[in-house]
Amino acid sequence: MIFDVLWRRPLLQRPAPTATASTPDGVFVHERSTRLVCLDPADGVARWDVPVGTWPRAVVADGPQCWVISQDRNELRCLDVRSGEVHWSVDLPRFTAHIVVAGDRVLVGGWRGYTALRAFDRWTGALLWAERHRAATVLPAAVGERVLVGEPGGSSVRLLDVRDGTEVCRWSLPEPLVGGDGQWQAFVAAGPDRFLLRCGARTLWQVNPGAGTAGEFFRHDRDLAATGISTVGALVWARERHRGAVALDLTPREFRGRVSVGPDVVGQVVPAAAGHVLATGRPGMLLLVDDAGRPRERRLVDQQIGGLRPLMPGVLLVAGKGTLLAVDAATPTA
């Protein structure tokens, strides 16, 4: 049946979005207060288990490498995804957070404006450049060998060349940039060279870094939630404040439908074989809807859900209450 739990991993702590990463080859999650484990996506069995310190500010996996910044160690550590072996580590200023991989560079810093942005060679850990001054940014987004950055509540978005930190382009925003604390993406990819972001209370803005253009994508007649832009195929989902979510066509930019599930929708909308999946926080319910937002299936999978993301084709990774779950999203109900 759809939404059957395939495996469940007790973490003995609350799963944090910044302390969890996944690729088709592994799930990397912080658990038991000080450990980072790599789980097999198919069965949840631990492949390796290493000490990394308390409450990572960021965990990111890309290709053969996994990077982690631990709160109590003030260092960036690069691990081998197959063995957990440390390839290299570098000291960082206190309160460094955000990790973004762009080409052969790893960019860190800018979280809450505590530290300057700095870039390291992904293979050796050599420092390549660092900005002189501290600057706050939402979680940056990689665009090839460039990155999008923007200050939460700010009036502009910048495109930086990650090879040397120079500014390539800057766009003014009509309303303040809505950004989080690194727990979610402020820049959401909507194609190979197109990103969506929130401005003000009701506006979705788009930036096309390759073309150097930006403009309004959609303005809603109701307030939108701070989090929750998702792109699923040819649709964009945007969470409404205290209501549910709306579906929009990417091209043309038209309203498609609405799903009303109350104020407790969490995380992103993710694809399933027969539609789209939303989650509610309490109780931890998964809801399958069609392109117009019409409910098709629903199932309680945990006491509480903190977020979900695609793991493998037909499988979702769900952050529960002190657990991590893999859930079937492909098998139709008999």
N, C-alpha and C positions, 0 to 999 in steps of 0.2 A: 504493500500500500504506500501511497505517497506520504511523505513525512515520517516514515518509519525511522527510528534511531538506529544507525548502523554501528556506531560505537560511542562510548562516553568515557571521558578522561577526567577523574577528580583532580582538581588543582590545589585544593586546600587553601585557596585564597580567591579573591574576586578577579576574574579575567579582565585585563585592561586592553583596550584597542591598541595603545602604543606599545604594549609588551607582547603582541601577537603578530606573527607574519606567516604567510603561507605561499607556497608555490606548488605546481603539480608534483614536485618531488618530495615535499616535506612540509610539516606544520611545526613552527617554531614558537614556543610559548613559555612564558615565565610562570613558575609554580613553586609551591612550598617556600615562599619568601625569598629564596636566594638562588634558585636553580633555573637554568634554561635547558629545555629538552627539545629534541627533534622527534616528532611522531611520524610514523608511516601513515600517509593519508588514507590508505585502504582499510586499515584495521585499528589505528590509534596506538599501536605498540611503539614504545620508546626505542629509538635507535641509539641515541646517546643522551647524556645527562651531564652537564658541566656547571660549576659554580660561577655566577656572574655578578653577585651582589644583589642588593635590594632594589625593588621597584624600578626596572629600566625606564628611562625617559623615552627610549625609542628602540625598536627591534625591526630590522629590515633585511629581507633576503632577496638576492638577485643572482641568478646563475649559480656558480659554485661557491658563493660566499654569503655569509650572514654577518651583519654588523649589529652591535649592541652598545648603548650608552647606559651605564648603571648610575643610579642616583648617588650611591655612597662611594663610588670609586673615581669619579671624574676622569673617565678615560673612554676612548673609542676603541672597541676591540673588534677585530675581524676574525671570524671563525670559518672553518671549512664545513660546508653543509653536510658532507658525508660522514665526517668523523667527530666534529666539534673541536678539532685541534685549532689552537690560536695561531693564525698566520702572522699577525702583527697587532700591536696596540700602541696608542699614543695618548699622552696626557691632554686633558682639556680644562679650560676654565670652569669654575663652579657654575652650576645651573645651565650647562649646555644641553640643548635638546634639538630635535628635528634631525633626521637623516634622510637625504635624497641622493640617489645614485643617478648620475647623468654621464653616459659614456664611460670613460676611464676615470672619472672623478667621483668622489664622495663629498657632498656638501653637508655641513652641520652648522648649527647656531641659529640665532634670530628668535628663539622662543622667548616670548614675553619681553623681548628687548634686553635680556640679561647679558647676552654675548654677541660679538660680531660674527658675521658669516665667515667661514673658512673652508677651504677645499683641500682634500688629500688625494694622492694617487691611490686608486682602489686596490692595486696589486702590492704596493710597497709600504703604504702609510706615510709617504713623504709629504710634508706640508708644501702646497703649491702656491697658495696665496691666502691672505686674510684681509678683510676690510679694516680700515683704521678705527672706525667708530661702531659702537653697538647700534643695532637697528632692529626693531620688532618686525616680524613677518609671520603671516599664517604659514602653514606647512607648504613649502615650495613645491612646484610641479616641474618635472623634467620634460624638456622639449628637445630631444636629441642631445646636443652638447650645450644646451642653454636651459635656464630655469626661470619660471615665473615666480615673482615674489610680490608681496603686498602687505602693508601694515593693517592689522585689524582696526576698523573704524576709519581708515585712511581714504584719501581721495584719488589715489592712483595705483596702477599696477606696473611693475617694471619687468623687463626681460633682460637677464644677465647672461653673459658668456661665461660658462662655468670654467673655461680654461684659464681665464685671468681675472674674472670678476668685473669686467667692464660692462657698462650699461649699453645695451643694444637698442632698446626702444622703451618708451614710457607712454602709457595711456591714461588719460584723465577719466574718472568715473563720475556719473551724475549724482550719485548718492554714496554714503560711506560703505566701504567694503565690509561685508559680514564675514567674520572669520572666527574660528574656534581656538582651542588651546592645544592644537596638535592631535586631538582625539579624532578628528575627521578631516576629510579633504575639503578645502575651500575652492580649489580649482579642480573641476571634474572634466575629464576628457570626453569629448563628444565627436571623436574622429581622430585621424592622424595629426591634424594641425588645427584643432578647434577645442576651446575650453569654455565651460560655463562657470559662472560665479554669481553670488548673491550680492545685490546692492540695495541698501535701504530695506524697507519692510515688505515690498511687493514685487521687486524687479529681479529678473534673471538677465545678466549681461553676458555677452560672448566676446572672446578674444581669439583672433587668428594670428598667432605669432609669425608664421611664414609670410603672410601677406602684409603684416604690420597694421592690421585693421582691428577695430573693435566697435561694438554697437549693441543696442538693446535686442535681446532675444525674445523676451516675453514679459509683460506686465500684468499681474493678476489683479482681480477686483477684491481679493481678500488678503489678509496678512499671511505671509509664509513663515514656516519655522526656520530657525537659524541654521539647522542642519538638514540633511536629507535630500540633496540633489543626486539623482541616479540616472545613468543612461543604460537602457536595455534594448539592444537592437536599434530600431528606428524610433524608439520612444524615449522621452525624458520624463522622469517622475520627480515631482517637487512636493515636499510635505507642506501641508497647510498648518497653521498654528491652531491648536485645539480642535482639529477636525479629522484629518486623514491625509490623503494625497491626491494630486491631480496628475493626469497623463497628458503629454503634449507630443505632437509629431515633431521630429527633428527637422524635416523638410516635407511640406511647408510647416511653418511654425504655427500650428493650429491646436486648439483645445481638443483632446480626444475623449476624456472621461474623468470621472472622479470616483474614489473609493472612500467611504465614510466609515471609519472604525474608531472614532473618538481620539482623545488627545495622547494616547499612550503608544503611538507608533514609534519604533526605534530603528536606528541604523538605516541602511540603504535598501532600496528595492532591488531584488536580484532575479535573474532569469531562471525559469524552470521549463521542463519539456512541454508543459501544457499552458504556459502563461507566465505570470510574474508573482513573486513571493514577497509579502510584507510580514513584519513581526510586531507583536505588541509586547510591552515590557512586563506588565503584571496583569493577569497571568501570562506565562510565556507561550503565546499562541502564534503559530504560523498560519498565514492566510494566503491561499492561491486565488488570484484574480485574472480575468482576461484583459485584453488590450483596452477595453472601455472601463475597467475597474469593477466589473461585476464579479462578486464572490463565487468561487467554484468549490473550494474545499477549505477546511480549517481543521487544525489539530493542536492540542496542548502537548508540548514536548518537554517543558521544564517549569519550575515555579516562577522563574523570571528569565527574561532574555535581555542581554545588554547590547547585542549586535549580531549581524550575520553577514556572510560574504560567500561568493562562490568558491568552492574548493577544487572540485574536478567536474567534468561534464556530468550533470545529473546529481551532484552531491553538494550540499551546503555545509559550511562551517558555522556553528551557532555558539555564541558565548552565553552560557547559562549562569545559574547561581552557584558559583564556585566550581563550575565544570565547563568542559569544552565538549561539544557534540558534533558528530557528523550525521547529517540527515539526508535521506533519500528524497530527491526532488524530481525524479524521472518516472518512477513507477506509478501508473494511474491506479486509482482505487478500483478494486475488483467489483 
